[in-house]
Amino acid sequence: MRNKKPDYDKMSKMSGVDDKMFATHMVADHQKDIAEYKKASKIKDAVGEYASGQIDTLQKHLDAAKSLKPGK
């Protein structure tokens, strides 16, 4: 998994005027996470089982992130 601390540090300093940037980042981040989890889910071990079990939750988070994008 990639280090998300730099993203957190940058966004923790934002205010309401940066909502569009935050929402765009959340959508992209969840899309990347889902792709990584789908790849990991193909491994037939405990990691793969865990990853497989998390994909639905990540998809729900992605759907919620998409609803944050301004103009929707």
C-alpha positions in Angstrom: 0.0 0.0 0.0 1.2 3.5 -0.7 2.0 6.1 1.9 -1.0 8.4 2.3 0.5 10.7 5.0 1.7 13.4 2.5 -1.9 13.6 1.1 -3.3 13.8 4.7 -0.8 16.5 5.7 -1.7 18.6 2.6 -5.5 18.2 3.0 -5.5 18.8 6.8 -4.5 22.4 6.1 -7.4 23.0 3.7 -10.6 24.9 4.3 -14.1 24.7 2.8 -12.9 26.4 -0.4 -10.9 23.3 -1.2 -13.9 20.9 -1.2 -13.7 20.2 -4.9 -10.0 19.2 -4.6 -10.7 17.0 -1.6 -13.6 15.3 -3.3 -11.6 14.7 -6.5 -8.7 13.3 -4.5 -11.1 11.0 -2.5 -12.5 9.5 -5.7 -9.1 9.0 -7.3 -7.7 7.5 -4.1 -10.6 5.0 -3.7 -10.3 4.0 -7.3 -6.7 3.2 -6.8 -7.4 1.3 -3.6 -10.1 -0.8 -5.3 -7.7 -1.7 -8.1 -5.0 -2.7 -5.6 -7.5 -4.8 -3.5 -8.8 -6.5 -6.6 -5.3 -7.5 -7.6 -4.5 -8.7 -4.1 -7.8 -10.7 -3.9 -6.5 -13.0 -6.6 -3.9 -14.3 -4.3 -5.1 -17.5 -2.7 -4.0 -16.8 0.9 -5.1 -14.9 4.0 -4.2 -11.5 2.4 -6.2 -12.4 -0.7 -9.2 -13.4 1.4 -9.0 -10.2 3.4 -8.7 -8.0 0.3 -11.6 -9.8 -1.3 -13.7 -9.1 1.7 -13.0 -5.4 1.7 -13.9 -4.6 -2.0 -17.6 -4.0 -1.3 -16.8 -1.6 1.5 -14.3 0.3 -0.6 -16.9 0.5 -3.4 -19.4 2.0 -1.0 -16.7 4.5 0.1 -16.0 5.4 -3.6 -19.7 5.9 -4.2 -19.9 8.2 -1.2 -16.8 10.1 -2.4 -18.4 10.6 -5.8 -21.5 12.1 -4.2 -19.2 14.7 -2.6 -18.1 16.1 -5.9 -19.6 19.6 -6.5 -22.2 19.8 -9.1 -23.9 16.6 -8.1 
